Amino acid sequence: MPSYLITGASRGLGLAFTTELLNDPANLVIATARSTSGSKGLQDLAAKYPKERLILVDLDVTDLGIVQQVAKQLDTLVPEGLDNFISNAGVAHGAVATFDDLDLDAFEDELHFNLVVLVNLLRAFLPSIKKSKQKKILIISSSLGSIELGGYMPNLANTYSIAKAALNMLVRKWGAVLKRDGVTSILLHPGWVSSTEIGDSISDWIAENAPDIPSITSDVSAAGSMKVLKEATLEDAVSFFNFDGTKLPW
Ligand code: NDP
C-alpha cells in the first residue's frame, strides 16, 4: 500500500490533495495539520475513511520538536518506510508588498518557512523515505518562484516569489544529492487556485495585471498534481513541473 504524508492538510490545496489521494483505495494517507481536530474538512474525511486508509497527525512544521516526534511515529505508522512526502504547507505574507513598504519580519518568516523549516522536515523524514519502496518527495512551489516567470511583476517586491525561488534552489541542489540514493525529488506549481487563502491574496493583482492567467479549482489542481507525483520517476529528479505535467523554466 503506497503511503503519503502531507503537510498543511487542514484546508486549501493540502485538503484537496488528501481527498484526491483517498479516491484511490490502494493509498494510505497520513494527513498532517497544525490542528487536525480544528479542520472540518479533515474531520469529515476521518468520518468517511477507516484508520487503515487515513491517519490524522498534528504537525506544526515550524516546531522542530514536534517534527522529530512525528518522524519517530513513522516507524510505527509505516514500518516499511514513507513512500511519498508532500511538502504543501505554505505562508504568503508579502505577496503584493513593494520594496518600499515590505515588512522585513514578515519577509524573514517567509524565508525561514521555505528554507529552514523544509531542511528540518527533510532531515527528520528522510530516514523513513529512504527505506521505502517509492522514495518520492514532492515540494509545492509556485510559478512565481521561477526567475523567468515570476520576475515579471512590476513594482512589487513579491517576497513570496523570492522565498519560493530560494526554495527551488534548495530542492534542486539537495534533490541532486538524494537522487544518488534513489530518491525522486520534484518541485510543482499547483496552478493558480484563487479559492484558497494564498491564492486569494494575489487575486486583485492578477485581475489588474495578468488577467490571462486562468484560475482553476482545487479539485482540478489536485487531480493533476497527484498524477504528476504518481508518474514521476527517478529520471525526473530534479524537475519543476506544472500541475498539468508540463515542465516549467527555472
Ligand atoms: P492556504 O492558505 O489555503 O493553505 C495554507 C496551508 O498551510 C494551511 O493548511 C495552513 O494550515 C498550512 N500551514 C501554515 N503554517 C503552517 C505550519 N506552521 N504548520 C503546518 N501547516 C501550516 O493556501 P494554499 O492551499 O493555496 O497553499 C498550499 C501551497 O500551495 C502553498 O505552499 C502555496 O505556496 C502553494 N501555492 C498555491 C497557489 C494558489 O494559487 N493557491 C499557487 C502556487 C502555489 P492552518 O489551517 O493551520 O493555517
Residues whose N, C-alpha, C, O or C-beta is under 5 A from the ligand:
A	BS01	NDP	G8 A9 S10 R11 G12 L13 G14 A33 R34 L59 D60 V61 T62 N88 A89 G90 I140 S141 S142 P190 G191 W192 V193 S194 T196 E197 I198 G199
